[in-house]
């Protein structure tokens, strides 16, 4: 992936906002390292006991950036290496920044549509697996659709904390391929047992995997449409 990160490009696409992640995000090792270093400095600072609203905005944006870059661009081993910083950063945000606003107080994340997305959430107790990551990716796809359709870029500041609260470590452990948006379990052929079980036989063929993914989206669309019709008829 590209190692060149143009910060101005992100800011142009977002207007004058200081929010840079994640609508125009792309894989970049420079971008990932910038976000990781900035986030580490913030949460490890000796003066970290007090954070003003602007610093909290930066911390949330760096957190979102690292979460996106890690889940979309890192190998499984790379994602494991970031376990600690995600846990420490999330704890830091909860203790020092939630007083300036949190996703649970934001109407975007409390909407009926977002709650419908949450129906896709897997049980997180077993960690990352083929099934849990498939369900998580469905949930995340649904969430991102709602963010772009109904919410503002300011609302997006809370998406990282929302994902980690809802899905815990699955939010960075369930990697996806940004080019075909598949569960990385399907696409990483270096380690077919990456998530602790063998690939289902009926998904050995690429076309079969594609068809399986389409069927999941089709079923979800049908369910959403039916829910909307029922609400309309009430």
C-alpha positions in Angstrom: 0.0 0.0 0.0 1.0 3.6 -0.3 3.4 5.1 2.2 2.7 8.7 1.2 0.1 10.5 3.3 -1.2 13.9 2.2 -2.8 15.5 5.3 -4.1 18.4 3.2 -6.0 16.0 1.0 -7.9 14.7 4.0 -8.6 18.3 5.3 -9.8 19.4 1.9 -12.3 16.6 1.7 -13.6 17.5 5.1 -13.6 21.2 4.6 -12.1 23.1 7.5 -12.8 20.5 10.1 -10.0 19.0 12.2 -11.7 15.6 11.8 -9.6 13.6 9.3 -10.9 10.0 9.7 -12.3 8.0 8.2 -14.3 8.7 5.0 -11.3 9.2 2.8 -8.9 6.9 4.6 -6.6 4.7 2.6 -3.8 2.3 3.7 -0.5 4.2 4.4 2.3 3.1 6.7 3.2 6.8 7.3 -0.4 7.6 8.2 -0.6 4.7 10.6 2.6 5.6 12.3 1.6 9.3 12.6 -1.6 8.3 14.3 0.0 5.7 16.6 2.8 8.1 17.7 0.4 11.0 18.2 -2.0 8.8 20.2 0.8 7.4 22.3 2.2 10.8 23.2 -1.3 12.0 24.2 -2.2 9.1 26.5 1.4 8.8 28.0 1.9 12.5 28.7 2.6 13.4 32.3 -0.1 16.1 32.0 -2.6 13.6 30.7 -4.8 13.9 33.8 -6.5 16.9 32.3 -7.5 17.2 28.7 -9.3 20.1 27.1 -11.9 19.5 24.4 -9.6 20.2 21.5 -7.0 17.7 22.7 -9.8 15.1 23.2 -10.9 15.7 19.6 -7.4 15.0 18.5 -7.2 11.8 20.6 -10.5 10.5 19.2 -9.4 11.3 15.7 -6.0 9.5 16.1 -7.8 6.6 17.8 -10.2 6.3 14.9 -7.4 6.5 12.4 -5.3 3.8 14.1 -8.3 1.6 14.4 -9.1 1.9 10.7 -5.5 1.5 9.5 -4.9 -1.5 11.8 -8.1 -3.4 10.9 -7.9 -2.7 7.1 -4.1 -2.7 6.4 -2.3 -4.9 9.0 -1.6 -8.6 9.1 -3.0 -10.6 12.1 0.4 -10.3 13.8 0.4 -6.6 13.3 -3.1 -6.3 14.8 -2.0 -8.3 17.8 0.8 -5.9 18.4 -1.7 -3.0 18.8 -3.8 -4.7 21.5 -2.3 -2.8 24.3 -2.5 0.7 22.8 -6.2 0.2 21.9 -7.1 -0.9 25.4 -5.1 2.0 27.1 -6.4 4.6 24.7 -10.0 3.5 25.1 -9.6 3.6 28.9 -8.0 7.0 28.7 -10.8 8.4 26.5 -13.5 7.1 28.9 -11.8 8.6 31.9 -10.7 12.0 30.4 -12.7 12.8 27.4 -16.3 11.5 27.8 -17.2 14.6 29.8 -17.0 16.5 26.5 -19.5 14.1 24.8 -19.8 10.4 24.2 -21.5 8.2 21.6 -24.2 7.1 24.0 -25.4 10.7 24.1 -25.2 11.2 20.4 -28.5 10.8 18.4 -26.6 9.3 15.4 -25.7 6.2 17.4 -29.1 5.9 19.1 -31.1 5.9 16.0 -33.5 3.1 15.0 -31.3 2.4 12.0 -28.2 2.0 14.1 -29.9 -0.2 16.5 -31.0 -2.4 13.6 -27.3 -2.6 12.7 -26.5 -3.8 16.2 -28.6 -6.9 15.6 -25.7 -8.2 13.5 -23.3 -8.0 16.5 -21.7 -11.4 17.5 -20.9 -12.6 20.9 -17.4 -11.3 21.7 -16.5 -13.8 24.4 -14.9 -16.3 22.0 -12.6 -13.7 20.4 -12.0 -13.5 16.6 -13.2 -16.4 14.6 -14.6 -17.0 11.1 -18.2 -16.6 12.3 -17.7 -13.7 14.7 -15.7 -11.7 12.2 -18.3 -12.3 9.5 -21.0 -11.0 11.8 -18.8 -8.1 12.9 -18.1 -7.0 9.4 -21.8 -7.1 8.5 -22.4 -4.9 11.6 -19.6 -2.5 10.7 -20.7 -2.2 7.0 -24.2 -1.4 8.2 -22.9 1.2 10.7 -20.7 2.9 8.2 -23.6 3.1 5.7 -25.7 4.9 8.4 -22.8 7.2 9.3 -22.5 8.4 5.7 -26.2 8.5 5.1 -27.6 10.2 8.2 -24.7 11.5 10.4 -22.2 14.3 10.2 -18.4 14.2 10.3 -18.6 15.5 13.8 -20.6 12.4 14.7 -17.8 10.3 13.3 -15.5 11.4 16.1 -17.2 8.8 18.3 -17.2 5.9 15.9 -14.0 4.3 17.3 -15.2 4.3 20.9 -18.6 3.1 19.7 -17.1 0.1 17.9 -14.8 -0.9 20.8 -17.6 -0.6 23.3 -19.9 -2.7 21.1 -17.4 -5.3 19.8 -14.4 -5.0 22.0 -11.2 -6.5 20.4 -13.1 -7.6 17.3 -13.1 -4.0 16.2 -9.4 -4.2 15.4 -8.9 -8.0 15.2 -11.4 -8.7 12.4 -9.4 -7.5 9.5 -10.9 -6.7 6.1 -9.4 -6.3 2.7 -10.1 -2.7 1.7 -10.2 -3.5 -2.0 -13.0 -6.2 -1.9 -14.3 -5.6 1.6 -14.2 -9.3 2.4 -13.5 -10.8 5.8 -9.7 -11.2 5.8 -10.2 -14.8 6.8 -11.2 -15.3 3.1 -8.3 -13.4 1.5 -5.2 -14.1 3.7 -4.0 -17.4 2.2 -0.8 -17.3 4.2 -2.6 -18.7 7.2 -5.9 -20.5 6.5 -6.3 -21.2 10.3 -5.8 -17.6 11.3 -9.1 -17.4 13.2 -8.8 -20.8 14.8 -10.8 -23.0 12.5 -10.5 -24.3 9.0 -12.3 -22.6 6.1 -15.8 -24.0 5.5 -15.6 -26.4 2.5 -18.4 -24.6 0.7 -16.3 -21.4 0.5 -13.2 -22.9 -1.0 -13.9 -21.3 -4.3 -13.6 -17.6 -4.8 -16.8 -17.3 -6.7 -18.6 -19.3 -3.9 -17.2 -16.9 -1.3 -18.4 -14.0 -3.4 -21.9 -15.5 -3.7 -22.0 -16.2 0.0 -21.1 -12.5 0.8 -23.8 -11.3 -1.6 -26.4 -13.5 0.0 -25.7 -12.1 3.4 -26.2 -8.5 2.1 -29.3 -9.6 0.3 -30.9 -11.1 3.4 -30.0 -8.0 5.4 -31.6 -5.7 2.8 -34.8 -7.8 2.7 -35.0 -7.7 6.5 -34.4 -4.0 6.7 -37.0 -3.4 3.9 -39.6 -5.6 5.8 -39.0 -3.7 9.0 -39.5 -0.4 7.3 -42.8 -1.6 5.7 -44.1 -2.8 9.1 -43.2 0.5 10.7 -44.9 2.4 7.9 -48.1 0.3 8.2 -48.4 0.9 11.9 
